[in-house]
């Protein structure tokens, strides 16, 4: 497991820990019926949350290789690992297509 996988795991934990607070503050911040000073203070509190608690900072990674690009969501494998496992017959129901 490389360093990037560890950082991604840490980010996902931070997202889970601050998720409810972040959603509450975002809903208050986007509420147009509240006074501007309330929305401003809520925005300041939202900015004080850690950056890594934002869900967009986490990245889908391959569970075998840790690769961050070309990862299929349904099996959490990179395209390279998926091809190798399918060629060796480990994955059921996945085969090379030919026409």
Protein Blocks (a to p, Z undefined) as FASTA:
>chain_A
ZZklmmmmmmmmmmmmmmmmmmmmmmmmmmmkbcfklmmmmmmmmmmpcfklpfklpccd
dfklopaghpafklopafklmmmmmmnomaghiacddZZ
